[in-house]
Amino acid sequence: MKRTVAIGRQNFADIRERNCFYIDKTNFIKEWWENEDETTLITRPRRFGKTLNMDMLRVFFEKTEEDTSIYFMDKQIWKCGEKYTEHQGKYPVICLTFKDARYVTWEECLSSLRFVFATEFNRHPELFDSEKCNDFEKRYFTKVANGEVSEMELTQALAVLTLMLDKHHGISP
């Protein structure tokens, strides 16, 4: 089967499903996990695969209904053993990218931030009616998911999403 180069594609699962040419960078998962960093900042020039690598991490660790291990079984991370593969698909993941947030005015930037957070909140529909989260959290969640939060309320979005995911899943994101 002929493989194509996925120029501009940043969705790991999509690249794997389409059998696109892919240089295996899954050892990054092992390196990142072993560092045990509290925060990771990945800086590279444009078009160096930052978003694709971030999405690869998301697909590897994210707890979903889908069996995403199929994307990794023939890759280097799977050969590293159970110490790493046991973490595959086990965690709630928050994945934010600001790659498209290039605006001139603060109002445009704020609108873009609302959209980024609304998109991420909507990736976690289990929180809309979670019995483990309180009514205040659910109302806030709905406001962010609908892009209706004020600038001040938006400053707490990441903290609230982390708290809700931790409460709902019993596993810190």
BAVEXPA-749838 format. One line per field, with one value per residue: residue number from 1; residue in three letters; x, y, z of N, C-alpha, C, O, CB in turn. Coordinates in steps of 0.02 Angstrom, whole numbers, plus 50000, padded with zeros to 5 digits. Glycine has a CB too. Layout:
<sefis>
resi	NUM:...
resn	Ala:...
n.u	X:...
n.v	Y:...
n.w	Z:...
ca.u	X:...
ca.v	Y:...
ca.w	Z:...
c.u	X:...
c.v	Y:...
c.w	Z:...
o.u	X:...
o.v	Y:...
o.w	Z:...
cb.u	X:...
cb.v	Y:...
cb.w	Z:...
</sefis>
This chain:
<sefis>
resi	1:2:3:4:5:6:7:8:9:10:11:12:13:14:15:16:17:18:19:20:21:22:23:24:25:26:27:28:29:30:31:32:33:34:35:36:37:38:39:40:41:42:43:44:45:46:47:48:49:50:51:52:53:54:55:56:57:58:59:60:61:62:63:64:65:66:67:68:69:70:71:72:73:74:75:76:77:78:79:80:81:82:83:84:85:86:87:88:89:90:91:92:93:94:95:96:97:98:99:100:101:102:103:104:105:106:107:108:109:110:111:112:113:114:115:116:117:118:119:120:121:122:123:124:125:126:127:128:129:130:131:132:133:134:135:136:137:138:139:140:141:142:143:144:145:146:147:148:149:150:151:152:153:154:155:156:157:158:159:160:161:162:163:164:165:166:167:168:169:170:171:172:173
resn	Met:Lys:Arg:Thr:Val:Ala:Ile:Gly:Arg:Gln:Asn:Phe:Ala:Asp:Ile:Arg:Glu:Arg:Asn:Cys:Phe:Tyr:Ile:Asp:Lys:Thr:Asn:Phe:Ile:Lys:Glu:Trp:Trp:Glu:Asn:Glu:Asp:Glu:Thr:Thr:Leu:Ile:Thr:Arg:Pro:Arg:Arg:Phe:Gly:Lys:Thr:Leu:Asn:Met:Asp:Met:Leu:Arg:Val:Phe:Phe:Glu:Lys:Thr:Glu:Glu:Asp:Thr:Ser:Ile:Tyr:Phe:Met:Asp:Lys:Gln:Ile:Trp:Lys:Cys:Gly:Glu:Lys:Tyr:Thr:Glu:His:Gln:Gly:Lys:Tyr:Pro:Val:Ile:Cys:Leu:Thr:Phe:Lys:Asp:Ala:Arg:Tyr:Val:Thr:Trp:Glu:Glu:Cys:Leu:Ser:Ser:Leu:Arg:Phe:Val:Phe:Ala:Thr:Glu:Phe:Asn:Arg:His:Pro:Glu:Leu:Phe:Asp:Ser:Glu:Lys:Cys:Asn:Asp:Phe:Glu:Lys:Arg:Tyr:Phe:Thr:Lys:Val:Ala:Asn:Gly:Glu:Val:Ser:Glu:Met:Glu:Leu:Thr:Gln:Ala:Leu:Ala:Val:Leu:Thr:Leu:Met:Leu:Asp:Lys:His:His:Gly:Ile:Ser:Pro
n.u	50042:50030:50105:50067:50134:50092:50071:50043:49946:49891:49838:49859:49795:49723:49825:49883:49775:49754:49864:49976:50141:50247:50361:50423:50399:50368:50447:50466:50362:50402:50521:50469:50382:50473:50545:50465:50419:50337:50285:50287:50369:50369:50469:50497:50543:50423:50319:50384:50325:50265:50128:50078:50153:50105:49973:49993:50036:49917:49827:49889:49885:49753:49597:49472:49322:49357:49475:49628:49752:49787:49850:49978:50039:50131:50236:50382:50361:50282:50367:50441:50390:50282:50288:50266:50162:50055:50001:49934:49791:49729:49703:49618:49633:49691:49701:49767:49788:49863:49896:49830:49796:49821:49810:49770:49705:49657:49526:49496:49588:49544:49419:49460:49526:49416:49352:49449:49450:49315:49305:49390:49325:49207:49254:49245:49115:49061:49064:48960:48846:48894:48887:48976:49021:48985:48838:48874:48998:48955:48871:48965:49048:48960:48944:49074:49090:48994:49050:49024:49083:49149:49291:49360:49308:49358:49489:49496:49467:49550:49591:49466:49420:49519:49498:49365:49380:49467:49385:49277:49336:49423:49557:49698:49715
n.v	49941:50109:50246:50409:50574:50662:50811:50949:50885:50854:50764:50625:50495:50500:50506:50381:50296:50323:50271:50348:50411:50401:50450:50362:50425:50384:50348:50462:50468:50378:50441:50564:50519:50461:50572:50635:50765:50908:51006:51029:51108:51127:51179:51219:51259:51323:51200:51084:50976:50990:50999:50879:50786:50817:50779:50643:50604:50631:50539:50420:50418:50452:50413:50327:50271:50203:50083:50132:50077:50012:50101:50103:49979:49930:50012:50095:50125:50021:49915:49942:49887:49827:49916:50039:50022:49989:50108:50156:50229:50261:50380:50537:50668:50831:50934:51067:51180:51322:51360:51421:51543:51686:51844:52019:52110:52121:52082:51997:51896:51853:51803:51696:51619:51585:51501:51397:51344:51309:51210:51111:51083:51030:50910:50828:50766:50687:50756:50847:50797:50733:50641:50658:50785:50951:51061:51196:51182:51113:51209:51309:51235:51215:51348:51380:51281:51323:51440:51556:51624:51752:51863:51861:51744:51650:51639:51541:51423:51312:51262:51226:51130:51031:50997:50946:50836:50758:50732:50663:50551:50501:50500:50595:50716
n.w	50000:49956:50037:50097:50123:50262:50260:50357:50433:50598:50682:50770:50773:50654:50558:50578:50549:50414:50360:50334:50297:50432:50551:50682:50836:50961:51068:51136:51227:51327:51370:51415:51517:51607:51650:51743:51759:51826:51749:51574:51445:51278:51155:50991:50822:50701:50620:50663:50721:50848:50888:50836:50910:51038:51022:51000:51128:51198:51137:51174:51318:51353:51426:51352:51265:51154:51093:51092:51087:50972:50888:50931:50945:50851:50867:50939:51078:51124:51126:51236:51347:51484:51588:51532:51438:51520:51559:51453:51388:51512:51583:51620:51506:51475:51341:51267:51136:51070:50945:50840:50886:50842:50846:50829:50915:51090:51115:51007:51035:51161:51126:51047:51146:51226:51136:51121:51252:51265:51167:51221:51344:51295:51246:51351:51390:51489:51606:51610:51674:51786:51933:52032:52035:52091:52087:52063:51998:51883:51823:51795:51710:51601:51559:51514:51415:51325:51282:51353:51457:51564:51551:51673:51733:51646:51682:51776:51715:51677:51802:51859:51767:51783:51918:51911:51823:51899:52012:51949:51881:51974:51959:51940:51811
ca.u	50000:50069:50097:50073:50162:50035:50092:49990:49903:49916:49798:49896:49753:49706:49885:49891:49720:49762:49927:50022:50210:50255:50424:50403:50425:50334:50495:50456:50316:50444:50566:50428:50358:50529:50566:50421:50413:50271:50265:50330:50365:50401:50481:50529:50520:50361:50318:50429:50286:50245:50057:50070:50179:50058:49915:50015:50032:49846:49798:49919:49865:49684:49547:49415:49284:49391:49539:49678:49816:49800:49894:50045:50064:50188:50282:50435:50337:50254:50424:50472:50363:50221:50300:50239:50099:50002:49973:49899:49718:49708:49697:49584:49685:49673:49746:49753:49837:49851:49932:49792:49779:49865:49764:49798:49674:49643:49458:49502:49625:49498:49369:49495:49536:49351:49340:49495:49427:49250:49319:49417:49273:49160:49285:49232:49042:49043:49061:48898:48798:48930:48860:49031:49034:48929:48799:48913:49047:48920:48849:49025:49068:48914:48960:49136:49076:48954:49087:48987:49117:49181:49364:49381:49289:49401:49553:49491:49443:49594:49587:49401:49418:49562:49462:49307:49405:49493:49327:49237:49373:49463:49626:49718:49735
ca.v	50000:50170:50293:50480:50617:50699:50879:50990:50846:50855:50717:50563:50438:50508:50488:50308:50263:50333:50238:50399:50404:50426:50433:50341:50466:50362:50345:50524:50451:50348:50493:50612:50487:50451:50637:50651:50837:50934:51046:51019:51159:51101:51233:51201:51304:51304:51141:51033:50921:50999:50982:50807:50750:50828:50737:50574:50595:50629:50475:50366:50417:50468:50362:50335:50210:50171:50052:50168:50041:49990:50149:50100:49911:49918:50068:50086:50126:49955:49871:49961:49843:49840:49975:50096:50005:49986:50175:50174:50235:50257:50444:50593:50712:50899:50949:51134:51208:51392:51371:51463:51605:51740:51899:52085:52143:52080:52056:51939:51844:51828:51762:51634:51581:51556:51445:51343:51311:51277:51149:51061:51063:50987:50844:50791:50770:50650:50802:50885:50771:50690:50640:50672:50857:50988:51103:51255:51161:51096:51272:51339:51193:51230:51415:51376:51238:51362:51501:51612:51647:51818:51861:51840:51673:51609:51629:51482:51367:51253:51236:51193:51069:50982:50974:50905:50773:50721:50707:50614:50490:50477:50498:50663:50723
ca.w	50000:49950:50092:50080:50174:50290:50273:50388:50477:50666:50719:50771:50754:50583:50520:50584:50513:50342:50341:50309:50316:50500:50585:50750:50891:51022:51124:51173:51282:51379:51396:51451:51577:51653:51677:51800:51766:51843:51691:51516:51393:51217:51108:50928:50768:50666:50576:50689:50749:50918:50897:50823:50969:51093:51008:51011:51201:51216:51115:51213:51389:51365:51442:51306:51251:51098:51107:51053:51087:50904:50855:50961:50951:50807:50877:50989:51147:51142:51138:51300:51399:51522:51630:51496:51406:51570:51566:51392:51393:51582:51618:51587:51478:51452:51285:51241:51089:51053:50883:50794:50921:50818:50835:50840:50972:51148:51107:50963:51071:51213:51091:51029:51208:51243:51090:51138:51313:51251:51129:51267:51391:51258:51238:51414:51402:51549:51663:51610:51723:51833:52002:52078:52033:52120:52041:52044:51948:51822:51791:51768:51654:51546:51533:51474:51356:51278:51265:51383:51518:51564:51551:51740:51742:51603:51715:51819:51674:51681:51871:51869:51726:51816:51978:51892:51796:51956:52050:51910:51864:52031:51936:51921:51741
c.u	50044:50052:50105:50104:50105:50056:50032:49943:49934:49877:49831:49855:49736:49765:49894:49837:49728:49826:49975:50093:50218:50321:50407:50439:50395:50382:50492:50410:50357:50489:50527:50405:50414:50554:50527:50416:50342:50242:50313:50317:50404:50407:50521:50507:50454:50372:50367:50391:50265:50173:50045:50096:50133:49996:49932:50012:49960:49816:49826:49888:49790:49638:49487:49379:49319:49457:49592:49746:49835:49848:49967:50077:50124:50241:50331:50410:50311:50310:50459:50443:50305:50228:50269:50170:50041:49968:49931:49823:49691:49691:49652:49639:49655:49725:49726:49808:49816:49883:49896:49774:49829:49821:49797:49770:49662:49574:49458:49536:49581:49444:49399:49506:49471:49337:49385:49470:49359:49260:49344:49365:49224:49189:49272:49158:49020:49036:48997:48850:48831:48901:48914:49050:48973:48896:48836:48962:49013:48895:48909:49048:49026:48929:49022:49124:49036:48989:49057:49020:49146:49256:49390:49366:49335:49468:49554:49474:49486:49592:49522:49397:49460:49527:49405:49328:49432:49436:49291:49273:49412:49536:49645:49739:49808
c.v	50062:50217:50364:50517:50662:50770:50918:50951:50844:50809:50648:50503:50441:50486:50412:50271:50267:50302:50287:50383:50437:50403:50421:50383:50445:50352:50409:50512:50424:50401:50543:50582:50480:50516:50657:50726:50857:50973:51033:51075:51133:51159:51206:51253:51279:51242:51086:50977:50929:50977:50908:50767:50757:50784:50663:50558:50588:50562:50418:50362:50422:50408:50375:50269:50169:50139:50085:50134:50019:50037:50143:50031:49895:49973:50054:50084:50059:49905:49887:49923:49870:49901:50038:50081:50002:50054:50196:50173:50237:50324:50493:50642:50779:50916:51016:51154:51279:51410:51418:51531:51660:51800:51965:52116:52093:52048:51994:51880:51812:51783:51695:51590:51548:51495:51385:51306:51278:51211:51094:51038:51016:50918:50799:50793:50733:50696:50843:50862:50723:50697:50658:50746:50894:51033:51165:51237:51145:51158:51307:51302:51210:51299:51414:51337:51276:51428:51563:51639:51716:51808:51836:51766:51627:51595:51566:51418:51304:51221:51198:51129:51014:50953:50927:50837:50728:50691:50652:50548:50461:50470:50569:50665:50744
c.w	50000:50008:50067:50138:50197:50309:50300:50433:50547:50711:50714:50746:50680:50539:50520:50545:50438:50315:50307:50332:50385:50528:50658:50803:50958:51080:51165:51233:51341:51411:51439:51518:51629:51684:51739:51812:51784:51785:51634:51466:51333:51168:51048:50876:50738:50623:50598:50726:50822:50930:50885:50882:51029:51083:51017:51086:51224:51198:51156:51283:51400:51374:51396:51299:51197:51122:51063:51053:51016:50867:50878:50959:50907:50813:50935:51061:51169:51158:51205:51359:51438:51568:51598:51467:51455:51580:51505:51404:51464:51615:51581:51564:51458:51400:51254:51192:51071:50987:50835:50825:50902:50799:50854:50904:51029:51142:51062:50998:51125:51182:51071:51090:51231:51200:51107:51200:51303:51214:51176:51317:51357:51242:51298:51432:51464:51610:51666:51664:51773:51903:52052:52080:52059:52068:52018:51988:51881:51785:51759:51705:51592:51516:51490:51410:51303:51258:51295:51446:51509:51563:51619:51752:51703:51636:51759:51780:51682:51751:51882:51828:51758:51878:51961:51865:51852:51997:52013:51901:51923:52014:51914:51848:51736
o.u	50091:49994:50144:50102:50074:50057:49979:49903:49994:49881:49830:49877:49735:49756:49911:49851:49711:49841:50009:50103:50197:50336:50380:50499:50395:50359:50513:50419:50347:50493:50550:50408:50402:50582:50552:50409:50294:50181:50374:50260:50464:50357:50573:50456:50433:50426:50388:50422:50249:50160:50006:50064:50122:49970:49889:49988:49944:49784:49789:49868:49765:49640:49454:49401:49313:49490:49599:49794:49894:49883:50011:50137:50165:50284:50321:50435:50316:50301:50501:50470:50281:50178:50249:50125:49983:49913:49898:49795:49634:49667:49647:49687:49602:49785:49676:49867:49757:49897:49928:49741:49872:49799:49846:49807:49657:49565:49425:49515:49580:49427:49366:49497:49470:49312:49361:49469:49347:49227:49323:49361:49201:49151:49288:49141:48965:49005:48981:48817:48798:48891:48898:49089:48916:48921:48830:48968:49039:48898:48904:49065:49053:48927:49024:49145:49042:48960:49064:48988:49165:49282:49435:49408:49350:49500:49607:49466:49459:49590:49522:49372:49439:49527:49397:49298:49420:49438:49275:49244:49431:49574:49609:49776:49834
o.v	50067:50227:50378:50495:50697:50788:50920:50982:50834:50813:50617:50465:50389:50453:50382:50221:50220:50305:50271:50348:50494:50343:50465:50379:50484:50347:50410:50543:50445:50405:50562:50615:50491:50515:50693:50748:50827:50972:51026:51087:51120:51185:51175:51286:51223:51231:51046:50936:50879:50940:50877:50718:50710:50755:50624:50505:50545:50530:50371:50309:50400:50360:50427:50217:50108:50165:50068:50159:50008:50017:50172:50025:49852:49981:50008:50044:50041:49860:49848:49925:49926:49933:50084:50122:50010:50058:50248:50123:50216:50323:50492:50654:50782:50914:51021:51145:51292:51469:51452:51572:51678:51805:51966:52146:52033:51990:51944:51823:51751:51731:51643:51529:51490:51444:51329:51245:51223:51161:51036:50978:50968:50873:50740:50819:50745:50677:50871:50902:50677:50752:50673:50767:50872:51042:51184:51273:51163:51162:51332:51332:51217:51307:51443:51359:51262:51467:51617:51674:51736:51753:51795:51731:51571:51545:51541:51365:51250:51160:51144:51078:50956:50893:50875:50786:50668:50633:50600:50495:50402:50436:50599:50622:50752
o.w	50040:50026:50022:50196:50156:50368:50270:50469:50555:50772:50661:50704:50646:50488:50469:50512:50402:50255:50259:50381:50394:50529:50691:50812:51005:51137:51223:51285:51398:51472:51493:51570:51688:51739:51782:51869:51761:51773:51646:51447:51338:51143:51057:50886:50750:50595:50557:50759:50854:50977:50921:50903:51066:51131:51040:51105:51265:51240:51171:51305:51452:51336:51402:51324:51195:51166:51004:51023:51003:50821:50848:50971:50924:50770:50974:51101:51228:51198:51227:51414:51429:51584:51633:51470:51436:51607:51506:51427:51475:51672:51519:51602:51428:51412:51220:51206:51058:50974:50794:50793:50942:50742:50892:50943:51019:51163:51077:50991:51132:51210:51078:51085:51252:51224:51107:51201:51329:51229:51171:51332:51388:51224:51297:51485:51490:51659:51718:51696:51798:51928:52110:52122:52050:52013:51960:51938:51828:51724:51703:51654:51537:51455:51436:51357:51244:51220:51267:51485:51454:51572:51622:51780:51725:51621:51776:51810:51692:51757:51912:51853:51759:51888:51992:51881:51852:52015:52042:51911:51922:52050:51874:51825:51681
cb.u	49952:50055:50147:50004:50224:50006:50120:49951:49893:49913:49724:49922:49688:49687:49948:49890:49654:49762:49913:50001:50259:50196:50479:50419:50412:50297:50566:50426:50263:50488:50600:50368:50329:50586:50560:50445:50434:50276:50262:50317:50393:50361:50518:50512:50574:50336:50334:50480:50323:50253:50014:50108:50249:50039:49889:50086:50066:49807:49813:49994:49899:49658:49527:49439:49212:49406:49536:49685:49812:49736:49869:50041:50010:50165:50243:50486:50283:50210:50475:50463:50417:50203:50376:50287:50104:50029:50029:49918:49687:49762:49765:49532:49719:49673:49744:49748:49843:49876:49944:49729:49779:49909:49699:49784:49608:49648:49412:49540:49689:49466:49342:49561:49564:49294:49353:49566:49422:49205:49371:49478:49236:49138:49360:49275:49005:49096:49120:48864:48741:49005:48831:49092:49052:48953:48734:48950:49085:48860:48815:49081:49061:48841:48970:49193:49039:48887:49090:48917:49172:49159:49393:49346:49217:49412:49570:49439:49440:49666:49594:49344:49443:49629:49436:49265:49459:49537:49278:49220:49421:49435:49637:49774:49691
cb.v	50000:50204:50278:50510:50658:50663:50913:51022:50773:50926:50715:50549:50438:50581:50522:50287:50295:50407:50179:50469:50437:50402:50490:50267:50540:50299:50333:50579:50399:50291:50530:50633:50418:50418:50691:50616:50872:50978:51122:50950:51228:51041:51292:51127:51309:51362:51162:51064:50860:51073:51024:50788:50775:50902:50750:50563:50653:50685:50464:50376:50473:50510:50364:50359:50228:50223:49973:50239:49980:49985:50220:50123:49862:49912:50133:50141:50180:49928:49877:50036:49826:49780:49986:50117:49940:49960:50225:50125:50178:50225:50475:50629:50678:50951:50892:51185:51163:51438:51305:51428:51594:51717:51889:52130:52176:52122:52109:51958:51874:51886:51799:51651:51626:51608:51468:51371:51362:51324:51162:51089:51126:51021:50851:50819:50743:50596:50849:50880:50736:50708:50571:50631:50880:51030:51123:51284:51099:51050:51319:51340:51119:51227:51464:51344:51175:51378:51509:51591:51597:51861:51931:51883:51662:51644:51690:51493:51387:51273:51293:51241:51084:51014:51035:50942:50785:50766:50765:50644:50505:50411:50447:50688:50774
cb.w	50061:49882:50148:50062:50147:50351:50208:50335:50450:50693:50693:50840:50796:50568:50549:50658:50533:50326:50295:50331:50263:50545:50577:50760:50878:51008:51098:51126:51259:51349:51338:51409:51560:51616:51624:51863:51701:51906:51708:51484:51418:51186:51142:50906:50713:50622:50505:50735:50742:50939:50849:50759:50987:51097:50937:50984:51237:51180:51040:51218:51425:51309:51518:51236:51228:51042:51095:51080:51134:50865:50869:51031:50935:50735:50890:50982:51155:51085:51081:51311:51445:51563:51642:51440:51369:51636:51577:51334:51357:51620:51626:51636:51417:51512:51232:51298:51026:51109:50849:50772:50997:50757:50873:50781:50952:51213:51079:50899:51104:51251:51029:50995:51263:51235:51017:51151:51370:51209:51074:51303:51419:51194:51226:51471:51342:51564:51660:51541:51687:51834:52018:52059:51960:52180:52074:52105:51973:51837:51844:51821:51672:51569:51592:51515:51377:51309:51191:51399:51538:51625:51535:51793:51722:51536:51758:51872:51602:51664:51922:51849:51654:51837:52017:51840:51744:52000:52064:51843:51807:52055:51876:51966:51704
</sefis>
